[in-house]
């Protein structure tokens, strides 16, 4: 009787765990990491990322939503995308790009801001810009190139999963 009860419990736990894992299959969470979508605070829309170029955009239905991860517990300042590419603000144009696994010098972190809004920060700034570039709305850091018709925004860490501090 004990054996069959143990098997039933194992089956139930295994099924629940399997369901939880498959619910996150498209958005994996590496061990020790906090993962999330990024949401534009001015429009409430999630950013998307072009897998080919690594650039981050807003309001482009042809692209999948971005999924980003950072290890808050290891004191790491590296932000990764779903393909394990490290994200940077490129030089000289300051565009938000995740294209290569090699971390840059960026100092990404999540900060608990006003009213418990968890915002993305890089180089000590929570300010980002959404700018018209090549007919798309591209995400840049706090110092975008001139003449692109930009608007300031902040990026909220939304739908957090894994080992997040908040």
N, C-alpha and C positions, 0 to 999 in steps of 0.2 A: 504494500500500500504506500509506504514512504517513497519508493522509487517512482511510482506512477504520479504521485503528488508533485515530486521534484521535477519530473518531466513536464507536467502541465505548467508549473511555475516557470520553468526554463523556456517553454514554448511561448508563453505570454510575454515574458520579458524580452525574449528574442524578437518577437513580432513587433512589439512597441519600439524597440531600438531600431529595427529595420525600417519601420515607418518613419522614424525621426531622421534616420540617415538619408533615406530616399527623398524626403521632403527637402533636404538641403543638397541633393546631388548636383544641381546646377550651380550652387553657390557653396563650394567647399570651404571649410574652416580648418586651416592647419592648426596642429596642436600648439597651444600657448598664444595664439593670435586672437585679436579682436577684428572681425570683418564686418563690412557695412556697405550700403549704397550711399552715394553722395547726392544730396538734395539741394538745389538752388533755393536759398531762403527767400528770394524776391518773387519767384513764380511757384514754388512748391514742386517743381518738376525734378526728376532724377537726371543726372548726367549720363551720357552714353559715351562709349569708347570705340573708336575705330580699331579693330584688331590688326589691320594691315599697317597703319601708320603709328598707332599708339596714342594719337591725339584724343583729347577729351572734348566733347561737344554737349550742347544743350538743345533739346527740341529737334532731334533728328530721328524720326521713326524708323529709318532704315538701319539703325545701329542698336545693338543690345545695351541694356543698362550696365553701367560699370559696377564692379564688385571689387572692393579694396580691403586690404588687410594690413595691420600693423601689430607688432608684438610690444604691447605696452609694458609688460612685466619684465622684459629684458633690457629696458632702457634704449631700445633700438629706435632710431629716427628714420627708418626706411619704410616707405609705403609701397606695397606690392599690389598689382592687379591680379585678376583671376588666372592669368597665365604665368604668374610668378615673375613678371617683369617689374623692375624697380621704377618708381615714378620720379620724375624730376620736373623742375621748371627750367626749360631749356635756355641756353645762352645763344644769341643775344636777345631773342624776342620774348622770353619769359612765358612760353606756352607750356601748358600742363600736358606732359607726355609720359607714357609708360611703354617702353619699347625694348628694353634690354634688361637682363638679370643683374647687371652690375650697378650697385648703388652709386648715386652721385653724392654731392656734399649737402644735399637738402636736409633740413631738420624738421621733418614731418612729425606732428603729434596731434592727438585729440585733446581739446581743452574743454573743460566744463565751464561754459560761459553763462551769461545772464539767463535766469529762469531755467536752469539745467539744460540748456541747449548745448549739445555736444558738437563742437565745430572743428573742422580741419584747420590746422595752422601749419605754415611753413615759413622758415626764416623769421619767426616771431610775429608773423602777421596772419590775421584771419581774413584779410581782404583778398578777394579774387575779382576778376573781371570777365564778363561775357562780351565778346566782341564779334562783329561781323567780319568774317575772313573767308574769302573764296565762296561766298554765297551761303555760308553756314555760320552758326553761332558757336564759336570756339571759346574754350575756357583758358584764361591766362592768369598769371600771378598778379600781384599788386601793382606791378609796373609794366603794363602792356605797351606794345608799339603805338606810336602816335598815328592818328588818322584812321582808326578802325571803327569809330562809333561805338565805344564801349560803355557798359554800365557796370557799376560796382555791385558785388554780391558777397555772400558768405556761403560756405558749403557745410551743410549739416550732415553729420553721420547718422544715417537713418537705417532702420531694420538691423540693428547691431546683433551680432551673434558671436559666440565663443567666449574667450576670457577677456571681457571688457571691464575697465575700472568703474564705469558708471552705467 
